[in-house]
Amino acid sequence: MPERETVADASQGVQLATTQALARYWASEHDWRKVEARINALPNFMTEIDGLDIHFIHVRSKHENALPMIVTHGWPGSIIEQLKIIDPLTNPTRMAQARRTPSTSLFRAAGIRFSGKPTAPGWNPVSIAKAWATLMQRLGYTKYVAQGGDWGNAISELMALQEPPGLLGIHTNMAATVPPMCRRHWRLAARRRRPFA
């Protein structure tokens, strides 16, 4: 463990007591088998694209005319963050949401968790976006949408720029642009070497 901080607040970073409590939780309280069971209860698949094994969870909607959606997590995140959206998206009738529903595919970025590890440079958001379009075609989807945050945001935006056949639109939950007014304030704050207020 690192040394104890010299101040009583978090101005020097995460405090030692917080780090120790988190380490204790992961060592003795976290139930990985419970999380593993949640993942294994879903339809998991592996496919090879451009020489790399890609792991994904693919849950089809019970609704015949559902619009497929590919959901890409960020890094260092994982599909665990998106498990809670599967049922509301694929079974909205049960969730009292009478609307058009997607089939949901949760994809892991190359080299993360259960997907294969690239053996050479070249797997990046551009190549992953192309791989996701290939995968959606393999799954037989002629029309679909994409959603992502963090790295998933970059991949979804690149899919839109690449315009693969069938991609109708994207949704991201991470703004990739900064309004000019904010950039101006940040530059001024940086010059003054103090936080932007």
Disulfide bonds with the S-S distance in Angstrom:
none
